[in-house]
Amino acid sequence: MKQENEVLVKVEGLSKKFCKDLKTSLWYGVQDLFSNVKGNKAQRALRDKEFWAVKNINFELRRGECLGLIGHNGAGKSTLLKILNGLIQPDEGKVTIKGRVGALIELGAGFNPILTGRENIYNNGAVLGFTRAEIDAKVEEIIDFAEIREFIDTAVQNYSSGMKVRLGFAVAAQMEPDVLIIDEVLAVGDLGFALKCFKTIDQILPNTAIIFVSHSMPMVSRICSQIILMDKGQAKFQGTDVSKAIDLYYTRFTSNESNVVFTDNSIELEHVELLNPVNVIDDLPQLNWLGDFKLRFKFRVNNMHDVPKFTINIFDKEQRPIGVLENNSKSSNLNIIDNQYIEFFVTHKKIQLSKGVYSINLGVANQKTKEPILKVNSILSFQMLHKDEIWQPFLLKSTYDNCLQ
């Protein structure tokens, strides 16, 4: 009998250590075989070349809740998921999971590549504890959801990555597990199928506890009711304030290193800054939605007689171009100072970029011939602040008026 607010996942003081060197790891393993007879190996301090992949993680997850695990590559997310799914054992701590567990933690994990898609459905269902009759009742629904009926009797080793994701999610979701663990695999599928998956997650969530890992913050904010931000195996932030965790995640993208792609040495970017940010965290300036976006540039020039054309492109954190500021013109009244410098402000009033981290690429070209003379990537990163996390790059200010007034 499924109970509301029932604790389905309880993690207490969970830790896991690994060794950086394979040969040393094998030797430590032999030592552990003997030392485990005398005592708990978890009580030992780290040895040479060992590190904590996961350290002292604690949480409870109830039916109807979704926990988001976020963090950059190497933060320990995948290790934690493998412990939760029983693939590896922790060195410290305890995991208690009630009910059936469905997991999508690696592309194709749980599938036998030489068996057909249909045979793998039955295998996975049996692992989850379903009888053949129960699987028979669901198999057609699973095949329809996965949208691979034409290939369902083909060996899985011949499936594309997208087909494996479709089948894996279909099995995991349609079997209605008590606990569903989803890693980054949904990013492999197309957008249409991803939206279909989230609709299904909405339907099963009231009766399921979900652990969701993704690098897509709109996806995380879409379904997660609580969140853990991991860094170097530890929980750097944990709680129900999903928006705050996402802001902290984004600040890790800041980089002060400029990448000069091309230059003819006639002009050099000496300084750029975002003026009047509301805050600066880890060298990342933050700007409120509808704030004025104002940049200050200073260039050193060498044997240049005419002010060039400046192109300022804005990119999101996946380096997709989302906007460009209007070029300067003769009416901009920019000048070369003492034959050495060009210094100016550029302003965009009431910026309406949606929440997230953005970077700026700079292009400089001859005003008359349009010939490029300087191109620099990621000259500056900045963060937009807003309470809402949305998919689209722009959140446009709008008003709604009652037609009856």
GIRA-V993857 format. One record per residue. N is the residue number from 0. RES is the residue in one letter. PSI is psi in degrees with one decimal (NA if undefined). D_CENTER is the distance of its C-alpha to the mean C-alpha in whole Angstrom. Layout:
BEGIN
((N RES PSI D_CENTER) (N RES PSI D_CENTER))
END
This chain:
BEGIN
((0 M 121.4 35) (1 K 128.8 32) (2 Q 138.1 32) (3 E 146.1 30) (4 N 17.8 28) (5 E 133.0 29) (6 V 115.0 27) (7 L -27.5 25) (8 V 125.6 23) (9 K 120.7 24) (10 V 126.4 23) (11 E 115.0 25) (12 G 40.4 25) (13 L 128.8 23) (14 S 148.1 23) (15 K 130.5 23) (16 K 150.5 24) (17 F 166.0 24) (18 C 138.1 26) (19 K -20.5 25) (20 D 128.6 29) (21 L -46.7 29) (22 K -44.2 33) (23 T -37.5 33) (24 S -41.0 31) (25 L -39.4 33) (26 W -41.6 36) (27 Y -36.3 34) (28 G -41.1 34) (29 V -43.1 38) (30 Q -40.5 38) (31 D -33.5 36) (32 L -38.7 38) (33 F -40.1 41) (34 S -25.8 40) (35 N -22.2 38) (36 V -31.1 42) (37 K -24.6 43) (38 G -177.0 40) (39 N 121.1 36) (40 K -20.2 34) (41 A -16.8 31) (42 Q -7.6 34) (43 R 149.0 34) (44 A 167.3 32) (45 L 139.7 30) (46 R 173.2 32) (47 D 137.4 32) (48 K 5.1 29) (49 E 154.1 27) (50 F 156.6 24) (51 W 113.6 22) (52 A -32.7 19) (53 V 133.7 19) (54 K 115.4 21) (55 N 57.5 22) (56 I 132.3 20) (57 N 133.1 21) (58 F 160.9 21) (59 E 141.7 22) (60 L 123.7 21) (61 R 165.5 24) (62 R 132.2 24) (63 G -0.1 23) (64 E 152.0 20) (65 C 122.6 16) (66 L 123.9 14) (67 G 130.6 10) (68 L 115.8 9) (69 I 161.9 6) (70 G 159.2 7) (71 H 169.3 7) (72 N 132.8 9) (73 G 5.3 13) (74 A -19.1 12) (75 G 5.8 13) (76 K -49.8 11) (77 S -37.4 13) (78 T -44.0 16) (79 L -42.1 16) (80 L -40.2 15) (81 K -33.8 18) (82 I -44.8 21) (83 L -33.8 20) (84 N 0.4 21) (85 G 12.5 24) (86 L -31.7 23) (87 I 156.8 24) (88 Q 142.4 26) (89 P 158.5 25) (90 D -26.3 27) (91 E 156.0 27) (92 G -175.2 27) (93 K 141.0 27) (94 V 128.2 25) (95 T 119.2 27) (96 I 131.2 26) (97 K 139.4 28) (98 G -169.4 28) (99 R 141.6 27) (100 V 124.3 23) (101 G 139.2 21) (102 A 136.2 18) (103 L 82.5 16) (104 I -17.0 15) (105 E 147.6 16) (106 L 117.2 17) (107 G -1.0 20) (108 A 137.3 21) (109 G -7.5 24) (110 F 139.9 25) (111 N 115.1 29) (112 P -25.8 28) (113 I -8.3 32) (114 L 159.3 32) (115 T 168.3 32) (116 G -41.8 29) (117 R -43.6 32) (118 E -35.1 33) (119 N -32.2 29) (120 I -46.2 29) (121 Y -38.8 32) (122 N -47.9 31) (123 N -39.8 28) (124 G -40.3 30) (125 A -39.5 32) (126 V -35.9 30) (127 L -7.8 28) (128 G 13.6 32) (129 F 146.7 33) (130 T 164.6 37) (131 R -37.0 37) (132 A -38.9 39) (133 E -38.5 36) (134 I -39.8 34) (135 D -37.9 36) (136 A -19.7 36) (137 K -14.6 32) (138 V -41.5 32) (139 E -37.0 33) (140 E -38.4 30) (141 I -45.5 28) (142 I -42.1 29) (143 D -41.3 29) (144 F -41.8 25) (145 A -18.9 24) (146 E 38.5 26) (147 I 31.6 28) (148 R -36.0 31) (149 E -25.1 33) (150 F 12.5 31) (151 I -24.1 31) (152 D 21.0 34) (153 T 147.7 33) (154 A 138.1 31) (155 V -27.5 28) (156 Q -16.7 28) (157 N 1.1 29) (158 Y 149.2 26) (159 S 167.8 23) (160 S -38.1 19) (161 G -38.4 19) (162 M -37.7 22) (163 K -40.8 21) (164 V -44.3 18) (165 R -47.6 20) (166 L -42.3 23) (167 G -45.3 20) (168 F -38.9 19) (169 A -44.9 22) (170 V -48.9 24) (171 A -41.1 22) (172 A -43.2 22) (173 Q -21.1 25) (174 M -5.7 27) (175 E 61.7 25) (176 P 161.8 25) (177 D -36.2 25) (178 V 127.5 21) (179 L 123.0 19) (180 I 121.6 16) (181 I 120.2 13) (182 D -166.5 10) (183 E 0.5 8) (184 V -27.4 12) (185 L -19.9 11) (186 A -17.9 10) (187 V -33.7 13) (188 G 169.7 15) (189 D 165.5 16) (190 L -40.4 16) (191 G -43.7 19) (192 F -35.5 18) (193 A -43.5 15) (194 L -36.9 17) (195 K -40.3 19) (196 C -42.5 17) (197 F -32.7 16) (198 K -40.5 20) (199 T -40.2 21) (200 I -42.0 18) (201 D -36.7 20) (202 Q -37.9 23) (203 I -14.7 23) (204 L -40.0 21) (205 P -24.8 24) (206 N 9.6 26) (207 T 152.4 23) (208 A 127.2 20) (209 I 134.5 17) (210 I 119.4 14) (211 F 125.3 11) (212 V 130.4 8) (213 S 153.6 4) (214 H -0.5 1) (215 S 105.5 4) (216 M -34.4 6) (217 P -37.0 9) (218 M -43.8 8) (219 V -48.8 8) (220 S -22.5 11) (221 R -36.8 13) (222 I -13.9 14) (223 C 135.6 13) (224 S -17.8 16) (225 Q 165.9 15) (226 I 149.7 13) (227 I 123.0 13) (228 L 115.7 11) (229 M 144.8 12) (230 D 121.1 13) (231 K 41.5 16) (232 G -7.8 16) (233 Q 156.5 17) (234 A 104.4 16) (235 K -26.3 16) (236 F 140.7 15) (237 Q 134.4 16) (238 G -163.3 18) (239 T -5.9 18) (240 D 80.9 17) (241 V -40.2 13) (242 S -41.8 14) (243 K -40.9 15) (244 A -38.9 12) (245 I -40.5 9) (246 D -43.4 12) (247 L -38.0 12) (248 Y -45.6 9) (249 Y -34.0 9) (250 T -18.4 13) (251 R -9.2 12) (252 F -6.0 11) (253 T 143.4 15) (254 S 131.9 18) (255 N 3.0 21) (256 E 121.1 22) (257 S 149.9 24) (258 N 98.7 24) (259 V 114.7 27) (260 V -38.5 27) (261 F 141.6 31) (262 T 145.2 34) (263 D 9.9 38) (264 N 11.0 38) (265 S -15.7 40) (266 I 143.8 37) (267 E 132.3 35) (268 L 115.6 32) (269 E -34.4 33) (270 H 141.2 31) (271 V 139.9 28) (272 E 151.2 27) (273 L 119.6 26) (274 L 146.4 29) (275 N 47.1 29) (276 P 153.6 25) (277 V -20.8 25) (278 N 160.6 23) (279 V 119.2 22) (280 I 123.6 20) (281 D 45.6 19) (282 D 11.8 21) (283 L 109.1 18) (284 P 142.5 21) (285 Q 142.9 20) (286 L 134.6 21) (287 N 147.0 22) (288 W 134.9 22) (289 L 7.2 26) (290 G 162.5 26) (291 D 127.9 28) (292 F 104.1 26) (293 K 122.6 29) (294 L 147.2 28) (295 R 125.7 31) (296 F 144.9 32) (297 K 125.6 35) (298 F 144.6 36) (299 R 131.7 38) (300 V 156.8 40) (301 N 111.9 43) (302 N 46.1 46) (303 M 131.3 44) (304 H -29.6 47) (305 D 143.1 44) (306 V 127.4 41) (307 P 178.6 39) (308 K 130.4 36) (309 F 129.4 33) (310 T 122.0 29) (311 I 106.4 26) (312 N 142.3 23) (313 I 131.2 20) (314 F 149.7 17) (315 D -178.6 13) (316 K -17.0 10) (317 E 10.4 10) (318 Q 38.0 14) (319 R 129.5 15) (320 P 129.9 19) (321 I -9.6 19) (322 G 162.2 22) (323 V 138.2 25) (324 L 147.3 28) (325 E 138.5 31) (326 N 156.5 33) (327 N 157.9 36) (328 S -176.5 40) (329 K -33.5 43) (330 S -10.4 43) (331 S -18.4 40) (332 N 39.9 43) (333 L 146.5 41) (334 N 156.0 44) (335 I 119.7 44) (336 I 122.2 45) (337 D 29.9 48) (338 N 19.4 47) (339 Q -32.4 44) (340 Y 151.3 41) (341 I 125.2 39) (342 E 132.8 37) (343 F 164.7 36) (344 F 149.3 34) (345 V 132.9 32) (346 T 136.8 31) (347 H 116.9 29) (348 K 139.0 30) (349 K 64.3 28) (350 I 139.3 24) (351 Q 29.5 23) (352 L 145.3 19) (353 S 169.7 17) (354 K 137.4 14) (355 G -176.5 12) (356 V 136.2 12) (357 Y 158.3 15) (358 S 163.1 17) (359 I 130.5 21) (360 N 144.7 23) (361 L 134.2 26) (362 G 136.5 29) (363 V 132.0 33) (364 A 158.5 36) (365 N 128.7 39) (366 Q -32.6 40) (367 K -50.1 43) (368 T -13.1 42) (369 K 9.6 38) (370 E 128.7 38) (371 P 140.0 35) (372 I -14.0 36) (373 L 136.2 32) (374 K 123.7 29) (375 V 128.5 26) (376 N 150.4 22) (377 S 53.5 20) (378 I -22.9 23) (379 L 141.9 21) (380 S 149.4 18) (381 F 162.3 18) (382 Q 129.8 16) (383 M 134.6 17) (384 L 134.6 18) (385 H 154.5 18) (386 K -23.8 18) (387 D 139.5 17) (388 E 120.4 13) (389 I 163.4 14) (390 W -40.5 13) (391 Q 149.5 16) (392 P -18.6 16) (393 F 137.4 19) (394 L 101.6 20) (395 L 127.6 24) (396 K 133.9 27) (397 S 159.4 29) (398 T 146.7 32) (399 Y 126.4 33) (400 D 140.6 37) (401 N 125.9 39) (402 C -20.3 42) (403 L -9.4 44) (404 Q NA 45))
END
